Amino acid sequence: MNRRQNIIFLLILFALAAAAPLIVTDSYNRGVFTIILINSITVLGLNFITGLTGQMNLGTAGIMAIGAYTSALLSVKAGVSPWLTLIVSMVMGLAIGLGLGYPSLRVQGVYLALTTIGFSEVVRMLLSNFQWTNGIRGVNGIPNLNLPGLDGGDPLIRYYIYLALVVIAVTIAFRITNSKYGRLFKAIRDNYEAVQACGVNIATPKIMAFTLAAVYGCIAGSLYALHMGFISPSVYTFDYSTTFVVMMILGGIGSVPGCVLGAIICTILPEKLRFLGNWYWIVFSIIILLMILFRPYGLISLLGGKKNGAEKGR
């Protein structure tokens, strides 16, 4: 897929997303659609550091937890506007990206993965044990994002607010991916030594990628808290982090449309398989495994016409 094809595919996805809650009108499915939007932002962020730069990040749950608790605590305990808490969550993402990005320069591969896992677990344990975070009881009564004259408590209105934010997030991610910074990210991923030999300071783009991933993750975490109205540390586990990695791989590593596609499939498919009872997760895992085995470049490669269509769509 070339750039034009990517844009057309994204426009089709946005058109379907705009029509979906008008066709499926029950509150439960509208809630699932909203979770898809939140997951899309998370995977887009993860794509910067893992998909484009090739640095494994398994600490997405910890990043989202910080964004979620920032919005939850500020809005519930300090009475701050949810929109302002969303901005503060972005600032927290910047702090995480810089704070975690610099130490990560000294480690790569499995060691970086272990570092991010440790970060996520530390965040979860702190949230579970601090009294000001309500410990394992979590935070309840989180308000919705409202607009003048519009009630964010309405699932339909909330969905379209979130959809507008996703359009902005996708546009920024697409422009960065197709800019000189995106090409630099991919060069670091594909040939780390060659980039260094060219005299490029790889520390700056790696920290930039980590920061983008953290900002997107914190935004998604904040939106999740404002959508659910309740959060607890038990949500932000290692399994939660790996779910987003699966979404990215399934859709197409390095591809912006692929990230959105992966988020859609990995959110909807488990819901449609729940009629299987306790077997649904096993069936879901087998389906995902088969998809990855037969389409190693992601489902987005199906639209490219060749095995490496996802690579070309990056």
N, C-alpha and C positions, 0 to 999 in steps of 0.2 A: 504494500500500500504506500503510495506517495503521499505528499502532504495534502494535496487536494482531496484525495480519497479519504484520508483521515478526517478532514474537516467535514466532508459530506456525511460520513458515518456518525460523527459526533452530533451533527445537526439532526440526523434521523433519531438518534437516541434521545436527544432533548425533546423532540416533538412527541415521541412516544411517552416520555416521562411526563410531559405536560398533560397528555390525554389520559394517562393511566388512572388517576384518581377520579376522573369524571366517568370512566367506564365501570370501574370497580368501586362501588360506593360505600361498602361497609367499613367501619372504623378500624377493624383488625388489619385488613389488607392495606389500608392507607397508612397504618402504623408501620407495617413491613416495608412499604415503599419509602417511608421516611428513613428507616434504618439503612436501606440501600444507599440513600444519599449520603448519610453519615459515613458509611463504610467506604464509599467512593472517595471521599476527601482523605480518609486515612490511608488508603492504598496509593493514592496519588502522591502523598507525602513519602511513603515508604519507597516508592519508585525512584525518587531522587537519589537516595543513598544506596539502595540495594539494586534496583533495576538499572540505573544509569551509571553509577559510580562503582558498583560491584562490591560494596562493603556490607556484609551481612549484619542487619539490625534486627535483633529479636527482643528489643525492649519497647516495642510499640505500646504494649499495655501500660507500662509505667508512664510513658509520655501522655497517653490519653487520660490516665488517672489524675495526673497533675492538672491538665486542662479542665477536667470535669470537676475536681474538688475546688479549683480556683473559682470557677463560676458558682458552684453550689454554695460554698462558704461565704463568698462576698454577697451573693444575692439573699441568702437566708439569714445570715447572722449580722450583716452590716447594712442590708437593705439597698445595696447598689443595683442600679439598672442592669438587667441581663445583657443589654447591648454593650454596656461599659465593661461588664465582666468578660465578655467575649474578646474585647480589645486587650484586657489585662492577661487573658489566657494566651493571646498571641505574643505578648511581651515575655511571658513565662516560657513560651516555646523558643524565643530568641535566647533566653538565659540557658535553657537546657542544651540547645544546639552548641553554644559556645562552651558551656561547662563540660559537656560530654564529648564535644568534638575534638578539643585539644588533646585530652588524654588518649583518645582513640587513634591519634596519629602514630602512636608508638606500637600499636598492635594491629594485626590483620587476620583475616581468615577466621578460623575457629576461635582464636583468642579474643577477637573483637566480638564474636557472637556470644561468648561466655561473659564478656564484660557487660554487654547490653542486657543479657539475662539477669546478671547480678544487680544491675541498676534497677530493673523493673521489680525484682523481688524485694529490694531494699525499700523502694517506694511503697509497695503493697504492705510490707510489715510495719512501716512507719504510720501509714494511714490506719492500720488495724489497731495500733496501740496508743496513739495520741488521743487524749481526751477532747481536745478542741476540734478534732475531726469526727467525734462521736464514735470512734473505734469501729468495731465490727457492726455496730447498729446502723452505720451509714448516715446519710443526710437526706431528710425528707422535706417535702413542701417547696421544692425548687420551682420558681415561677417560669412562665413561658416567655418566648420572644414575642413582643407585641409591636405593632405599627400603629400610627395614629388612625383611629377609626376601625382598626382590625384587631380582632381578638386572637392571639396566638394559641389560645386554648382549643380553638376549633381545629381538628385534625387536618382539614383541607387547607385552611389558611396557613397553618404551620408548615405543611408540606410545600406549598409554593414559596414561602419564605426561604426554606432550606434549599429548594431547587434553584432559586436565584443565587444563593451563596455557592452552590455547586457549580453553576455556570461560570461564576467569577473564578473559582478555584481551578476549574478545568482550563479556562482561557489562559490564566497565568502559567499553569503547568505546561500547556502546549507551547506557549511562546518561549518559555525557558528551555524546554526540550529541543526546540528547533533553532535556538540561538547559539552563539559561540560558546556560551557556558555549557549548554547541553552537549555540544560536540566535545568540549573539554572533559566533561564527566565521562562520556563514553570512551574517550581516548585513554583515560586513567583506568577504566575497567578493562579495556581490551589489551593494553600494553603499557603497564605501569612503568617499566624501565625505559621504554622509548620516550615517554613524556618527560621523565627526569633528564634523560640525555639531551633533550632539546632545550634544557635550561628553564623549564617551567616549574614554578614553586607549587607543588601539588598540595601543600598544606591548605592554601586558601580555598581552592575548589572543594576539597574534601570537607572542610568545616562549613562551607556554604551549603553543600548538599545535606550535611547533618542538620544544619539549622533549618533549612526548608522542610525537611522531614519532621522535625520537632514542632515547627509552627503549624504545619498542617495537622499533625497529630493532636496538638493541644486544641486547635479549633474544633476538630471532630469530637474530642472528648467533652469540650464545653457544650457543643450542640447536643450530644448524647444526654448529658445531664439535664439540659433544659427541656429536652423532649420527654424523657422518662419521668422527671419530677422526683426521682429517688435514685441514689447511687450508694453502693457499698464496696468495700475493698475486695470482696469475694469475686467480683466480676473480672478484675484485672489480673488474670493469671497468665502463665506461660502459654497455655492453650489458646488464650485470646490473641496473643501476639502471633502465634503460628498460623492462625486463621487468616490473617491479612497477608502473610507470605504466600499461602495457598491461593488466595484471590489473585495476587499479582502474577504468580506463575501460571495459573490457569488461563487468565485473560491474555497475557503476553508481556513478558519482562521487558521493560523499557518503553512500552507503548502506552500512551495516554488513553486512547480509546480502549485498549486491552485492559487497563486497570479498571475502568468503569464497567466493562463487560464482565470481568471476573467478579467484581463486587455484586453485580446483579445476580449472576448464576449462583454464587456461593451463599447468597442471602435467601434467595427464593427456593432453591432446590431442597434444603433441609425442611422448609415449611411444607412443601408439597409431599414430602416423604414421611411426615409424622403419622400418617395412617398405618404405617408399619409397626408402630409401637416401639418397643425396645430395640428393634432391629434397624430402625431408620438410620442411625448413625453409621452402622456397618455398611449398609447399602450405599449411603452417601459417600463414604470413604472409598469404596470400590469404584464407584462412578468417577470420582475425581482422579483416582489412580489411573484408570483406563484412559481418561482424557489426556492426562499428562504424558502417558506412555506413547499414545498415538499422535498427539499434537504437542511435541516438546517445546515448540516455539509459541505455544498458547493458541487459544481459539481464534484470536484475531488473525492468525496466519491463514485461516480458512478463507478469509476475504482477500488475501493477497495473491491467491492462485498458485503459490509455490510453497515448498516446505519452509523456506526462510522468509516468508512474507512478513512475519512479525519483526524480524531483524530490519527489513527494509522500511517498515512502518515506523521505526524509531526516529 
